[in-house]
Amino acid sequence: MSIDWAPKSNRIVTCAADRNAYVWTLSDNKWKPTLVLLRTNRAATCVKWSPYENKFAVGSGARLIAICYFEKENDWWVSKHIKKPVRSTVTSVDWHPNNLILACGSTDFKTRIFSAYIKEVDEKTEPTPWGSKIQMGHMLAEFSNSDQGGGWVHCVSFSASGNRLAWVGHDSSISVVDCNRGMVPTIVKHNFLPFLTLTWVNENTIVAAGHNYFPVRYSYDGQNLALAGKIDQMTKKESGDRKSVV
């Protein structure tokens, strides 16, 4: 279902519909798996290493997020769960740069921000603009795609500063919220088919892609979210054939 690589420690984490997750380490030119104790009864749907690579988050169909870390005493990977108020399958997770805050999107049409502080591996830090309470599992914010319902969330992404969060929904929407501007989301309904993923290129530019065969660029100035154009433009040859030009 999902895979992520930790570039600093050169470890890979995978999760699958069999409800399991594994951490893979390279030893003697062979990748060796270690089972993670997820303790879920539904498929594991998405996984992401934290910025410091000392833990990772696993979303699942069990309406929870497992925050996993290595327990040196027993030499295994264990987990703590974030449950409420998630009411459906978690489809996407992304970490704040401070290693303590986690954003998630789910099929209940909501994007949420939680504290993912693990006292066994994390050091306490100063309060952030997203909230000051760092207790594990505490929800710092909750957003919807639309006042009329919306669509399930496909992907969430923090900007490099961690002050902005963007997400895309199945209702053909893209949304951005800035923690320094009242945390009121800016939502744009576009004319494309739904986007499935997005990422911040810089603090003011987002690239999203999905079912339309080409990536799309959006600009955000702190108040307005605007379409900046397609990245992959289609042009016609003299013969009438079509080709893609970046």
N, C-alpha and C positions, 0 to 999 in steps of 0.2 A: 504493500500500500504506500509506503513512504521510506525514504532514505536520506541521511544527512551525513556530511563529512566534517570532522573537526580538523582544520588545517594545521593548528599549532601542535596538537598531540598526535595527529595522524591516526585518528580513530574514526570508525564508521558506526553509525547506529541505524538499525533497520526495524521496522514494525510491519505487521501484516494482519490479514483477516483471521488468522488462527489465534489471535489474542495475545501473541507473544512479541517481544522485542529482544534484540540482541545487540551487544556492543562487540565490534570486531576490531582486533588488534593484530598488527603485523609482527610476526615472529618467525625467524628463519625463512623469510620470503613466503610465508604462508599466512593467510588471514584466519585467525582463530576466534570463534564466537563465544561470548559469555552471555548466558541467559539473564534477562532482567525480570525481577519480580514485579510485574505490573499489577496483578490482582484485579483484573477486569474480566467481565463476563461477556463482552462484545468485542467486535473487531477493533484493532488499533489502526487509526486512519491517517495520522500525520505525526511527524516527529521533527524536533529541532534542537540542536545543541545550543546551550547558552553561550554568550560571548566569551566567558572565561573558560569554557569547556569543562567545568567541574560538575555539570548537571545537564539534563535535557528534559524537554517536555514532550509528552505523548498524548495526543488527543484520541478519543475513542467513541464508539457508538454506544457506550454505556453511560453517556451524559456526564462525563467527567474528564479531567485532565490529570495525568500522572506526572508528577515532578520527580525525576529519578536522579539518584546520586550514589556514589560509591561508598560503601560501608567497609572501612578498612578492617575493623575487628573481625568481620565474618568473610571478608574477601568476596563480596558480591554487590550487585547493583540492586538497590531497593527503591521504593517509591512512596510518596505521600500524595494524597488525592485532593484535588479541588473539585467540588461537586456543585454546591448551590451558588447561584440560581440557574445553572445550565440545565436546559430542559430538552435538549436534543443532541444529535451527533455533532461532535466537534470536528470541523473540516479543515481548520488552519490554525497555526500558532506562530507567534513571532516574539522574540525577546527584545526588551529595551536594552540599550547599551550599558546600563548600570548593572546588568546581570540579576536584578531583583524583581523586575516587573515583566509580566507576560500578557500579551494580547492574544485573544482567540476569537475565531468566527465559528458560527454553528448554523445548523439547519432550522433553528427556531427564529431566524431572521435577525439575530443579535450579534453585535460585536462587543466584547467585554474586555476590561483590563483588570488583572488580578495581581496581588502581591504573591510572588513565588519564592519568598525568602525561606531558606533552609538553614536553620541555626547550626547544623552539623558542618556545613561547608562555607557559609557566607559570613562576611563581616558586616556589621551594621553600618549604614551610611546616613548621610543627611537626608531630610525629607525632600521629595521631588515635587515639581509642579502638578504631577498627576495625583498626588496624595501623600500624606505623612505617615499613615498607618501601614507598617510593613509586616503585620502578622500574616503567616502563611494562609493563603486562601481568601484573604479579605478582598472583596471586589471594590476597586477604586472608581470604576466608571462603567456605564452601559449605554450603548447606542443602537439605534434601529435604522434600517435603510429608508424607511418611509413612515409617515404618520398613518398611512392606510394599510400597513402590513409590511410590504417589501418582498424580498426573496432571500433564499438561504445564502449565506456568506461563503464565497469560494476562497478568498485569500485576504490576509491582513499583513500589513507591513509598516514598521516604524521607520522614520527617517533617521539619518546618521546621528543627529543630535538627540533623538529620542523625544523631541518636543511635538512631533507631528505623527499622526497615525492615519494610514489610508487603508481602505478596503473596497472590494468589489462584490456585487451581489448578483444573483441569478435574475433579478428584475431589470437587468441592463442598467445598473447604476454603479457609479463610482463615488466614494465619499472620502472626505478628509476632515480631521478634527485637530485643532491646535490647542495644547494645554495652556498656552499663554494668552489665548483669546477667548476665554470663557467656556471652553470645551463644548461649543455649539457646532455640530457637524455641518459642513457644506456638502450638499448632496446634488449630484448632477445625473439626470436620466439621459442616456445617449441613444442614438439611433442604430448602434451596432448590435450584433448578437452578444450575449453575455460574455464578459471577461472572466477568465479562469485564474489569472495570476497578475500580479503587479509588483513593481519595485521602485524605490526612489533612486534616481540618477544623481540628484543633488537635493538640497533642501527645498528647492522650488519646482522640481521637475519629476514627474512620475511617468513610467512606461508601463502600459497594461497590454495584455494579449489574451485572446480567447478563441472563439469559434469563427472569426472573420479572416483567418489566414494571414493577417498582418498585425504587427504591434502598433499601438497608438500612443502618442505622447500628450500629456496634460501638463499645464503650468498652474501653479498655485502661488498667489502673492500674499497669502495670509487672510484674505477675505473671499476672493473669487477663484473658482476652479474652472479653467477653460481648456477646451480642446486646442492643442497646438499643432496638430497635424498627424498624418500617417507617416510612419518611418519607412515603410516599404511601399513605394509608389509603383503603380502598374502603368506601363507605357506600351504603345503599339508599335510593332515593326511595320516596315513597308509592305511586307508580305501578308500582314493581317494577324500574324501570331502575336501573342502577348508574352512579355517578359517582365521580370521584377528587377527594379533598379533601386538600390538603397541610396 
